[in-house]
Amino acid sequence: MTALPPARILGIETSCDETAAAVLENGRALLASTVASQMDIHARYGGVFPEVASRQHILSIVPVVEQTLSQAHLALGDINAIAVTRGPGLAGSLLVGLNLAKGLALGADLPLVGVNHLEGHLYSAWVYNAGETPPPEPQFPLMALLVSGGHTELNLMEDYLKYKRLGATLDDAAGEAFDKVARLLQLGYPGGPAIQKAAEEGDPAAIHFPRAWLEGSWDFSFSGVKTAVLREIKRLEDEGKPIPVANMAASFQAAVVEVLLNKTLKAARQFGAKEILVAGGVSANKALRQAFQAQKEFPMHIPPLSLCTDNAAMVAAAGYFRFALGQTDGLEIDMLPTWPLS
């Protein structure tokens, strides 16, 4: 396709419990990024408490945007458009970022672009730090695996902004399963990093947990493996035996990774993908990253760890491609808490 025009985008992200802003040039070069995490606040609840999250966003959002513009040595007048997450996410949290973005767009007479949070995760694979050598740009068609706390799905990216959803989880998302198993093993919150840390001391082949292959579809299911962990814990407790936490964490993690890897590879072959993209919070998992990077059949794109979890650079990236391709939104747009990617 023809080269896209240059543009500098301010991205704003408040879909869950991270308050974030970023400035991105031309959809790729990251000039500045700020993320104010609420993880420590929500850890006491064992998960994100929506009302607390939205109140914290209100306290953090203006300082976060100001700090980001300052780090980029820019003013609002140097920005070409504002991109903001519309959904999916927590309604109260989304509202904070969306309303600030509308106010900034109105006050500075800038175009507004509403971004799908899941789309943002995909475009995080395009981002690199300004001043560094740009990594190769992903090539279409791409087989894109989205793995996060709320979503696990396979999408064929046929071009910029063009997605064909092949399958998704029928129950627990991969990240949700990690959180629940971490709770069962009393490893704390968030579950993904806790499982990964425990698994490093364990044997992934120690316990064979089931893999739900769901033959004939591109869907996923992780409820069964979570239940298998629960049953194994209960069996050991009934027999008065100690719980081999490290082995259970490693074996559970291996079961999830094996399904994600093999279904993605199979889909990439069947749909003629040139490359594979893995994004979302669970793409930070070390075992998952190593498994995908170890295969040599397809070139891989996985965002750096700093861009795997929620951030605004990914929102600015997705916003750039929408803006550059002529898509903007009016000030009447509203949040979409359950907005699907395609």
N, C-alpha and C positions, 0 to 999 in steps of 0.2 A: 504494500500500500504506500501511498505518498507520505513523505515525511510530515510529522505533526508539528504544528507551530510551537514556538517556545512559550512558556508561561511559568510564573512563580505562584505556587499555591500555599495558602495557610490551611492546614488541616486541624480539625478539632474532634476529639473522641471522648465520649462519656457513656458508653453503652452499658457498662457494668460497674466495676469498682476501681478503674484506673481513670484519672483525669489527665488528659494528654493533649498536647499541641505540637505541631511541627511545621517547618517551612521546607518545601521541596521545589526544585527546579526541573522542569521538563519531564516530570514523571519519574525521575530516577535519582538525581543528585540531592542528597539530604544536607541542608544547610544548618538546621538546628532542630532538636527534638527534646521535649520535656515530658516526663511521665511521673505523676504523683500517685504512688500506689497506696491503696487502703488495706493491703494484705494483713498487716498487723492488727488493724482495727477489727476485721471480720474473723480473724483466727479464733477469737474467743467464742464465736457463735458456731464454729465448725463449717462455715459457709457464708456466702454473701447475704447480708441483711439489707433488703432493698431500701427501706426508709433511711437507714444510716448512710447508705451509699449516696443517695441523692442529696442529703444534707451536706455530706462531705464535699461533693462536687461543687455545690454552691460556694463553699468556703475557698475552694482551690482554683476554680476555673479561671478567674481573671488574673491572679498572679502567675499561673502557668502560661497563659497566652502572652502576657507581658514579658516574662522571662525568655520565652522562645523567640519573640521578635528581637529582644535585646541581644541574645546570643547570635542571632543571624545578622545583627547590625542593620536592621531594616525597620521601617515604619509601615503602617497599614497602606500608605500611599505607594509603597514599592511592591505591593501584592496585586496579582491579576484576578484572583478569585478566591473565595472561601469555600472549602469542602468540609462537610460535617456529617457525622453518622446519624442516619434517620432510624435505623433498625437493622437487624433485630437486636433486642436487648431489654433491659429493665425500663419500664415506661418513665418512672420518675427520673432516672439517670439520663436517659435520652433527652428528656425535656430541657435539662439544664444546658447541655451543649448546643442543642438546636436553637434555643432562644438566644443564647449569646451570639451564635453565628449569624442569626437573623439581625440582631441589633448592630453587629459590626458591619454587615453587608449594607444595611440601610444607612448607617451613619457615614460610611466611607464610600457609598455608591459603588459597591463591588458586586459582581455576579455571585450567586449562591448555588452550590451544587450539593444535593443530598446524596449520600453514599450508603450503599449496603455494606454493613460491617463484614459480612462474609466475603464480598468482593474485595474489600480492603485487604483481608488476609491474603488473598491470591496475589494481589499486586505488590505485597511486601517483598516478593521475590524479584521485583524490578529495582529495588532501592539499594543504593550504596552511598557511603559517606563522601560528600564533596571533597575533592582533592585527592581521592584515591583512584586507582585504575579501575574503570568500570568493568564489572564482570560481564560475561556474555548475556545478551538479552534473551529471555525465553522465546522459543520458536513455536509457532502454531503449526498443526494442532497439538495442543497440550493435554495430557491426562492429569487432572488436578485432584488431589486428595485433600479434602478439608477435614482436619481433626482438631476438635476443641472440646471444651467442657459441655457445650450444648449441641454440637453438631458433628456428625461424621458422615461425609457424603463424597461421592465420586462425580466429577463433572468433566465433560469434554469441552475444553476451551477451543473453539474453532477460529476465533479472531478476538481482537479487543472487544470486550463487553458482550461477547456472544458465548452462551453456555448451554450445554445440553446435559441436563441432570440425568445420570444413569441409575443411581441408587443412593440410598441413605440408611441410617440406622433405623431399625424397627422398634427399638426400645432405648436402652442406655446409649448415649454417645461414649466414645472411648474415654474422654476426659472425665465424664461423670462416673464411669466404671472405675477409673483410677481413684477418684475421690472416695467412692463407697468402699472399695477394697482397703484403702488406706485406713478408713475408719474402722473396718472390721479387724485390721491388724494393729489398731491403736497407734498409728504412725503420725497422726495429726493432719493438719490442713495447711496448705493445699496438698492434695493427694499425689499429684504427678511427681513433683520433686521428691516427696517422701518415699514413694514406691521406688523411684530410680535409685535413691541413696541406699535404701535397704537392699535392693536387688544386687548392688555391686558386691555384696558379701555373700551372695547366695548362688546356688546352682540352678540354672534355668531348666535343666532336665530332671531335677529332683522329683517333681510331681507333674504328672501329665493331666493338665486341665483341658477340658473340651474346646474344640474350635468349631464355631458355627459357620460353615461354609456357605449355606443357603444356595446350593447349586441351582443353576438356571436363572439366577438374578444377580444384580450388582449391589444388593442390599447387605447391611451388616446387622449383627446382633451380639451384644456383649452382656446381656442379662444372664445368660446361661453360665458363662465363665465366672461371673460375680457370685452366682448362687453356688457354684461348685466350690469356690473358696470358703463360703459360709459353711457348707456341709462338712468340708474337711476340718475346719476349725472346731465345729461342734463335735465331730467324731473324736478328735484328739482330746478335747475337754472331757467328753464322756468316759474316755479310757484313762483319764488322769495323766495324759502325756503333755510335755511342753510343746508350745506352738513354734515350729521352725520358721520364724518370721522372714528371715532373709531368703530362704529357699522358696517360701510361698510367694513372696514379692517377685522374685526372679522368674518363677514358673508362670505366674499370672501375666507378668509383663511380656514374656516370650510368646504366650498364647495370643495376646492382643496384637503384637507386632507381626507375627507370622500371618495372621489373617489380613491385616492391613496391607502388608507387602505383596502377598501373592494375588489378592484380588485386584490390586492396582496394576500390577504387571500384566495380569491376564486381560484386563480391560484395555490397557495401552496397546497390546498386541492386536486385539480384536477390532479396535476402532482406528488403527493406523496412526497412533500418536507418534510424533517425532521425539518428544521429550516428556519427562514427568516432573510435576510440581507438587510439593508437599508443603502445606501451610496450616496455620492455626496453633493454638497453645500447645497441643500435644506434639507438634513437630519439634519442640525443644527437647523431647525425650531422647536421651543419648542412644539407647538401644535401637529406637526407630530410625534415627538419623544414620547410624552405622549400617543398619540393614539395607536401607535404600542406597546409600553411597557405595556399599560393597557390590551391588549388582552392576554389571557393565553393559547390559543390553540397551539401556536408555540413558542419555544425558540427564542429569538431575539438577533441580533447582530447589533448594531449601533455604529460607531466609536465615540470616545470622540470628543467634539466640536473642539479641536485643529486640528483634522485630517479630519474634514468634508470638509472644504474648501481646495483649492489646496495646496499641500505640497509635499515634496520629500520623506518623510517616506513611503508613499503609493507607490511611484515609485520604491523605493528600495525593498519593500516587493514583488511587482509583479515581479521585476527583479530577486529577489532571487529564486522564484519558477521556473522561466524560466531557469535560470542558473543551478540550482540544478537538473533540469530535462534534462540538456544537450543542451539547446538552447542558442546559442550566435550569434552575427551578425558581419559582416565585416565592415571595415571603409567606404565602398561604400554606406551604407544605407542612405536614404534621409528622409526628413520629409514627413509626410502624414497628411495634414491638415483636411481631411475628413475621416480618418481611422475608420471604424466601429469596434465594439468589436467582432462581430461574423458575 
